[in-house]
């Protein structure tokens, strides 16, 4: 299992919430950040999760693919933010 998904599940984030989070990520990464803050993950674990993603950004793609979502939408949203 993807380490991002494992951390979320470890903190009792439901499959539905995880799928919603990554669906939001594919549409609006900034909104996804707000959702992450509302999941009740302790700050030290959230910091660990963010460090993991920053060290290995490919984990996001792996999680999106594992959830059956379209990663090209993540890339499009990222490009929109870069403008």
Secondary structure, DSSP 8 states (H G I E B T S, - for coil): --HHHHHHHHTT--HHHHHHHHHHHHH-HHHHHHHHHTS---HHHHHHHHHHHHH-THHHHHHHHHTT--HHHHHHHHHHHH-
